[in-house]
Amino acid sequence: MKTGSIILLALAALAAVGGVSAYVWVSLGDVEISWLGLLAMGFGVVFSLGLGIGLMALVYFSNKRGYDDEAGH
């Protein structure tokens, strides 16, 4: 029962975020982004993905090689 409640809460949060995002998207209207803005956004997305993937890889390899075993002792 606890797992079902968590799933229901997560789906409700997802629906709320989707609704707010759709409202903001529609209310923006005819906003244009220059090519420099698109370029900056693209670099930001690539940088964020690279940083996230790199940090998760470090966590994975650190755990796999046993570097985390002595932490907290």
C-alpha positions in Angstrom: 0.0 0.0 0.0 2.9 2.4 0.8 4.4 1.8 -2.7 1.1 2.5 -4.4 0.8 5.8 -2.5 4.3 6.8 -3.5 3.6 6.0 -7.2 0.3 7.9 -7.0 2.0 11.0 -5.5 4.8 10.9 -8.1 2.3 10.7 -10.9 0.3 13.6 -9.4 3.5 15.7 -9.2 4.4 14.8 -12.8 0.9 15.8 -13.9 1.1 19.1 -12.0 4.5 20.0 -13.5 3.3 19.0 -16.9 0.2 21.3 -16.5 2.3 24.2 -15.4 4.8 23.7 -18.2 2.0 23.6 -20.8 0.4 26.8 -19.4 3.7 28.6 -19.5 4.5 27.3 -23.0 1.1 28.5 -24.3 1.2 31.9 -22.5 4.6 32.8 -23.9 3.1 33.3 -27.4 5.4 34.6 -30.1 8.7 34.8 -28.1 11.7 34.3 -30.4 15.2 33.1 -29.4 18.2 34.3 -31.5 20.7 31.8 -32.9 23.1 32.8 -30.1 20.4 32.0 -27.5 19.8 28.6 -29.1 23.6 28.0 -29.2 24.0 28.9 -25.6 21.0 26.6 -24.7 22.5 23.8 -26.6 25.9 24.2 -24.9 24.2 24.3 -21.6 22.3 21.1 -22.2 25.4 19.3 -23.5 27.4 20.5 -20.5 24.8 19.5 -18.0 24.4 16.1 -19.5 28.1 15.6 -19.6 28.6 16.7 -16.0 25.7 14.4 -14.8 27.0 11.4 -16.7 30.6 12.0 -15.6 29.6 12.3 -11.9 27.4 9.2 -12.1 30.3 7.3 -13.7 32.6 8.4 -10.9 30.1 7.2 -8.3 29.7 3.9 -10.1 33.4 3.2 -10.5 34.2 4.4 -6.9 31.7 2.0 -5.5 32.7 -0.9 -7.8 36.4 -0.5 -6.8 35.7 -0.4 -3.1 36.8 3.2 -2.4 33.5 3.8 -0.6 33.9 0.9 1.8 36.0 2.8 4.3 33.9 6.0 4.4 32.3 6.6 7.7 34.5 4.3 9.7 
